């Protein structure tokens, strides 16, 4: 009974069984898949990675854990980037930065001192290396874009794009490197008679720098001279204090007109300017050189306005004239050189009547200084070389003036000073080194070879001027043949860079142009005389004309007529285009252009309008200025002295000034 009572007091307990699994369709979304214990974030923050926490939310800029822990949150990965991808990116950036540092180091090694110092200062100021490198590269690209059109495209003839057929036959200048080079980028296909089945000569040249002489116009190059880089020109003139501008002016002068006049020995002039010595440098000479440089400087739009007091040209000339009045009687080398440049300048202005006073005075000072006397003792080797160079310079210029203006030269005999071979004494001449766009090294202009050959040529020219333009003297056929024989010997003995096959620079071409110009001047007055020689005078003249016209066309194809160049002997249409460009440089070209245009027929004026931007109406002030021309320069070759007055520029300009532009002009002829 007690046992039953005990049993009856205990509650009945049901057995617990596991819940059977629900069908898949009846499961809730939360029970279908358990959450993964792995972190789904691609890139955790640095704090979570350091603690190896698996709960980083990856939220930016601060993850949930860092917010709860109140610690700084920082990511080394980019959004959506894994750790391995971030490591690869950092490695690539490190390589690029190392390459940038290496490139900057190379620039510091190779750039000029001033440019390298500028980069170093920017580095020390904290500028980013990549920013500096991009700036340098962008500057180089802009420079290349600025000059590249001039370096890869030849100039085109204004009327006929091909070389005339008459000049192609038996023409040695069409087998030259310069002719092949000017044909490389031509758009026109020459006829079969004008093609030459010769292998490429330009492609076989030694280096890219040497090819640049033939593939790029000379005015695209820049003169490089360490003497010019840091010279303080403002110490020698009161007109301008901008040394950078004046150094740029001198650089353009040395590239352009220095090869033509060479009134100064470039090295001695710059050395004395830097050292403030007055052996070969003076304030008078510096101001006159800068005035001449303004005529050559293409960035001065009003450089031909010698009468404009607002121009640097006018102020440099005024300062030079002021000093000349004070020092004209001092027998110094620099005064003689300044007198030559005064004469050149006034010739460019069409005022050679005024300029001849300076030339005559320079010759008188040379005799007073005994410039042509080699027996003077007690002078340094440098002074002797400077005196010899100046003596030959004055002789060359006096001879050229006599030839150009049909005068007997004041200097009858060449200097006794010998002309050394440039290969043996290059410092006697002083080389002009230039750098072409995209080139890494410098190219020579062969100034020594040009100067020496020009001196030898002017000796023959001087003798002709004495025979042709002295009172009571004339050039006979026998004497003409003798002069021609000497000229041929000079021509055959020209040095390598000046041979017909290799000439390329303006100074080289000018030398050959003067050669044929002198032959024409000798023989054209003799055309009516009979000769029994194998080469008749008519054939000599015909060949000279053909070669002269070929050289002028080659000159234009390679260098154009935009850059300053004093020498102009050009056929009609090319003359009009060339003078239209040159009149921006000097007033003489403006006067000649007006004369030629005034003599053109209507159809020729129409052709000229197609070639250049021709103004319909010439300003009235231009006509007034033209009447101020006072020049005794005979524009074309004069066969008889009796015909000289009709060819003088002053008389031609006066005729043009009274010409009614609405009337039909007279027929034009080639100059």
Buried (B, 14 or more C-beta within 10 A) or exposed (E): EEEEEEEEEEEEEEEEEEEEEEEEEEEEEEEEEEEEEEBEBBBBBBBBBEBEBEEBBBBEEBBBBBEEBEBEBEBBBEEEBEEEBBEEBEEEEEEEEEEBEEBBEEBBEEBEEEBBEEBEEBEEEEEEBBEBBEEBEEEEEEEEEEBBEBBEEBBBBBBEEEBBEEBBEEBEBBEBBBBBBBBBEBEEEBEEEBEEEEEEBBEEBEEEBBBBBBBBBBBBBBBBBEBBBEBEBBEBBEBBEEBEBBBBBBBBBBBBBBBBBBBBBBBBBBBBBBEEEBBBBBBBBBBBBBBBBBBBBBEBEBBBBBEEEEBBBBBBBBBBBBBBEEBBEEBBBBBBBBBBBBBBBBBBBBBBEBBBEBBBBBBBBBEEBEBBEEEEEEEEEBBEBBBBBBBBBBBBBBBBBBBBBBBBBBBEEBBEBEBBEBEEEBBBBBBBBBBBBBBEEBBBBBBBBBBBBBBBBBBBBBBBBBBBBEEEEEBEBEBBBEBBEBBEEBBEEBBEBBBBEBBBBBBBBBBBBBBBBBBBBBBBBBEEEEBEEEEBBEEBBEBBBBBBBBBBBBBBBBBBBBBBBBBBBBBBBBBBBBBBBBBBBBBBBBBBBBBBBBBBEEEBBEBBEEBBEBEEEBEEEEBEBBEBBBBBBBBEBBBEEEEBEEBBBBBBBBBBBEBEEEEEBEEBEEB
